[in-house]
Amino acid sequence: MTQRFDKSKLPSRYVSVGVESAPHRSYYYAMGLTEEEIARPFVGIASAGNDSAPCNTTLDQQADWCRQGVNAGGGMPRRFNTITVTDGIAMGHQGMKSSLVSREVIADSVELSVRGHCYDALVTFAGCDKSLPGMMMAMLRLNVPSIFVYGGSILPGRWHDRDLTVIDVFEVVGRYAAGKCPLSEVTEIEKAACPGHGACGGQYTANTMACVAEAIGLSLPNSNMAPAPYKSREEIAVAAGRQVMELIARNIRPRDICTREAFENAARIVAATGGSTNGALHLPAMANEAGIAFDLFDVAEIFKTTPYVADLKPGGRYVARDMHEAGGIYMLMKTLAAEGFLHLDCLTVTGKTLGENIDEVTWNPDQKVIYDARTPITPTGGVVGLRGSLAPEGAIVKVAGMKRLQFTGTAKVFEREEDAFAAVEANAIEEGTVVVIRYEGPKGGPGMREMLSTTAALYGQGLGEKVALITDGRFSGGTRGFCIGHVGPEAADGGPIALVEDGDEISIDAEAGTVDLNVPEDVLAERRARWRPRANDYQSGALWRFSRNVGPAYKGAVTHPGASAETHVFADI
């Protein structure tokens, strides 16, 4: 039996209650709604579904299943869609400049749709990298009762009796360029790697942020690791619709859930799973929406003390399906909680605390994906924050699976990714080189491109830990090796990375957390005096607008002040 709701303090009263709302109600009658349905709370169901890539192809169906749960809980579901830019397709060319920008567009578009139509609650569905933080940013910005649902990962491909992910395709390109495999092998792997619907299967950005959503409390427990093709995705979608109505009834909002402590829990999970370095970009951006100061350095401090316990690709052996079958994120949080690494009193969308949710989980000693936190893969996290003379505003590197944590080499400088990739394809990168790719930051790119094509090609050539790569851009969650991103200040702002020249010595110590340009200060001062800002090719449109508004990477590359500057919250209009 559905419960009745008092709409006198809900946003939808502006479009559904009283004589003055008669014109608005006429639109609802036009769509076949009844008087009783119009009297219910309005629940926006935001889907990033589209035909652009397999990450997103099941989302609309899942969003439609969610309607059943909303109806059962006494709400009126209203589905709408937003965009995605899928990194696997945008990667390695100018299209990647659109990727990070799309995070802001997704958040903005959801905000505008909810504001314009006065929705009382929100359930969001996302599949590819930027759509996950974009949806959660919108939820925190609007602060109406909300639940996030991940569309699920792809199942692994199979080739020669081993599991494949899309990263294997990127890496085989490097092997082919190095003459280490025939073209037929490239063709076989590209056709086998992605067998159906769902987001990239390893612990890359999408799955990392899906884990974050559960750890921070915005998703139902053990909902996000279930692969996209599984029947359980329908049950999860329906449950989310039903539960969001409970959140309305209890007035539980995203900012009640996403406290400073909850963000610390989320950062723990990024490190413990050897997750994407992009987690350190998206968590500060989400925190900004809640008015919480939480930057790259805060994230890095948590990384320092977090054990790496999930044996997941790209540094490990397993994929999201295996994580799901092992017990999911809550199984991992079970062992972290037992060793005191989590704040257990944080509220979640279940209406219970994280600790209460974890108490319902029984540790599975027979699974092989998640290590006991007392005997971790490594005692510190799979992702490390760096700082030094080359990066005064910080940088980040994924060390999961790496055998060495120190590197010193000579710089070879490129002004854009395409030139670096061409050098890799031409086998022009030698062992001991520090490849520097600059003017790829949030402003300078603009858009802070990921460099997976280049890093994967290096790995495919066998240079993975024999060279380093440093950029003011970003890396895919699938990147492995000595690859340092988010270097700040970026080159476009005249940061030290703008002053590097071919042959300079650069030292990296991922254990000590340092990255330094070993050039005398007087030489740098001379270079700084000669330096002039560079213009890019994007002098109009969305990328121009982004470049004019975006802030530094260590604060999340955000484009507005966030909750700290609010004078009202939408949920209270």
Secondary structure, 3 states (H helix, E strand, C coil): CCCCCCHHHCCCHHHHCCHHHHHHHHHHHHCCCCHHHHCCCEEEEEECCCCCCCCCCCHHHHHHHHHHHHHHCCCEEEEEECCCCCHHHHCCCHHHHHHHHHHHHHHHHHHHHHHHHCCCEEEEEECCCCHHHHHHHHHHHHCCCEEEEECCECCCEEECCEEECHHHHHHHHHHHHCCCCCHHHHHHHHHHCCCCCCECCCCCHHHHHHHHHHHHCCCCCCCCCCCCCCCHHHHHHHHHHHHHHHHHHHCCCHHHHCCHHHHHHHHHHHHHCCCCCCHHHHHHHHHHHHCCCCCHHHHHHHHHCCCECECECCCCCECHHHHHHHCHHHHHHHHHHHCCCCCCCCECCCCCEHHHHHHCCCCCCCCCCECCCCCCCECCCCEEEEEECCEEEEEEEECCCCCCCEEEEEEEEECCHHHHHHHHHCCCCCCCEEEEECCCCCCCCCCCCECHHHHHHHHHCCCCCCCEEEECCECCCCCCCEEEECCCCCHHHCCHHHHCCCCCEEEEECCCCEEEECCCHHHHHHHHHHCCCCCCCCCCHHHHHHHHHCCCHHHCCCCCCHHHHCCCCHHHC
